[in-house]
Amino acid sequence: MEIQSKFLRHAIDNFVYDNKNHYLPCEKLPAEAEVRTIIQEHQDVIQAIEQVNPGLVGIEIDVTTCPGRADLLIWYASHNNRLEIERIIGNDTFFGIPYRLNNR
């Protein structure tokens, strides 16, 4: 059951670490080129996210986990930063690209 729902892992990520993960396997992630294109097309949103807390909020394209495929890693300094980032994105994906939120 845990393998299917990831319920326990989700709860720990969310409530203990203040993180959010999409838990998708590599084959479900988009191609790296698609991710780079989406990022280029939506620089205004990227800048809005980075302005939530300049220097303490950032966005990275993660290509290290799944060669040829990618997702976004968005890092931030506080729970309030996370809430503002989620408000700006307003969806479970960033224009169709899965993203992870990481409180550093």
C-alpha positions, 0 to 999 in steps of 0.5 A, a space after each residue: 500500500 505504501 508503495 502505491 500511495 506514498 502517503 507516509 513519505 508525503 506526510 513526512 516530506 510535507 509536515 516534517 521537512 516542509 518539502 513537496 515531491 512529485 514521486 514520479 519515476 524517470 519514465 514519467 518525466 519530460 525530456 530535458 529539452 522540453 523543460 528548458 523550453 518551458 523555462 525560457 518561455 516563462 521567465 516572467 514567472 521564474 523571476 516572480 518566484 525568485 523575487 519571493 526572497 531574493 538570494 534565498 529562493 531559486 529554481 534549478 533544472 534537475 537532470 542528474 537523477 534521470 539522464 535525458 529527462 528532467 524536472 524542476 527543483 525549487 528551493 526556499 528558506 521558509 514555509 512562508 516562501 513555500 506558500 508564496 511560491 505555490 500561490 504563484 505557480 497555482 498548479 501541481 505542475 509548472 506549465 506541465 513540468 513536474 516540480 519539487 519544493 525543497 526547504 533549505 
